[in-house]
């Protein structure tokens, strides 16, 4: 495979395209609402009306507005249909010929779409993720070609460093610095690992990227492997994402057949092979050392760091671990240059971030916005506020490791530092909106139940401390607690945060701490009055 | 091997390069409580009892896994550490049923000793009272999961010293349990060589020799280290 052949594939693909494209989302969310059946009905309707020559129906990835799915978009007319049922397929196809159509119409100029900036999700809802030709026609694998022919590994790392990209898994570690560390670590073998073990309640960004544009992640991994000197890669995906696994498998096979993965890629000396490892559904396996143990075939439990995986990772060799979204950012950076990327976002948080906007908000789904957009803009402009007009009370960001930010702080820009200052974190990008009917004690209890169930059981504070915290929260929620219990809860928060072995335990108290910080009165209102009175020395 | 000089609790201490803070402290006669650590086995840093404060680090670091470095300043017994250690031991006592009065290991139990060391006079947390089985299917030994603290010393002794890996851990969080083979009763575990190293390694009365009554269980966990040293030095 050389550049001419790549361009030839792209040309053939463009020539194959028909004048009208009916794009039907077949990602997991829409499939749950019968979009696969809808897709087949659309195809049948095109054939039945004899429009095969001019109209093609394509199965595409996520369009983002998941709450309104299944979605169908018609190009080039830019018609958008929402909540489409399979039996409405003939109506949509008839509408192409100007017939009246009663299917719910979406507004492509809705702020939900117009306020976004698609870098990572640029192909989502546009290309068929199961056809490598469509990815190539969209410019795919040209960045890898350029890197292999025009860049030295050090230059790639320099470019990523200059872009200011930070890890999208949550902690925001500078990506270029991590790559440089792995590149410099001596080792006979090196590995690149893609962390697709997304497990935060309410988050589905990585699943969507893998389902909608698997080649973007593969190409990003290949570029990373070239930069750090690795020849083997693993994608660790949770078993709960069967469609993502299926599409990734297909993508890997397609890329291998075309010589875009494997040996002597683009007729250079660079070899890179990728394998998928399916996780058995343990949240802790998203922690990098537990993930490594799991890939190695051992029980998915974390180990203390240092040594960091960059130095000693898979089977003791230097290993680069990045999250799905981080790898998905690599190709756009190489294509458009570090300066372009660095111009997006804020001073310390560059680029865009994909969020899964859910909860008590009118427009739920995936959004990709430039860093620095305020929570208010996201919740009110893109999200459209709460569905029934009840005032929005808070936003939970960062999943179980994150915290709740109250409405009065909604002018906080979404970047790593500002969220941390507000007592939360970016996390992988879950964003759950809560309204005035939501009990913050219940929210804290929900996340603690999650952490308690997902604790691996290795270290004592996380294994037992989370259970005791959950019991105390249950006691408070049931109106059975006293001020002493609240005090004990706060002590446990400190203990579990300061002494747990890995990030799961260290961050498990965050939802409790942040709700205590901003909504303490809700906890206090639930304490038993008689106990409160006796604690105050009253008879 | 190059020597390193550091201070532990304000005392100047010399240590070999590559040595852990725990080893350096013990050589200097400074006691840091441990539970999952056992000489001769790999360190896992799971019990969190040996956490220490190191100047320049805002995190607490496990002494068993943190190598010494030149000029390092370590505090092993600050008020914060003492408080955390007591709370961790309390959490362990609240997790399963550690009733010393009816335990084979009473008087010879590391958990019991720890409670005394950290000054634990009572447990502030709810007792979780889980239903835990006692497995006496093995002809010589038994395991009472009520006494298990999941330190995984049996798992490591079996894997690293005996080389068998009969023991492992299954389940998550509070439901985690040590198991033999793929969760079969110990007596049916075909890989078990009945060597008894797990019994030597166990810090509590969880693994016991059958026929042992209350407070009769005596062991010498140092023998694990002796076996390992004997192999390495080819005694």
Interface residues (C-beta under 8 A of the other chain):
Chain A: X282 X284 X299 X303 X304 X452 X453 X454 X455 X456 X457 X458 X459 X460 X461 X463 X464 X465 X466 X467 X468 X471 X488 X491 X492 X495 X498 X499 X500 X501
Chain B: X44 X45 X46 X47 X48 X51 X59 X60 X62 X65 X80 X84 X87 X88 X91 X92 X94 X95 X124 X125 X126 X128 X149 X150 X152 X168 X169 X171 X172 X173 X174 X175 X176
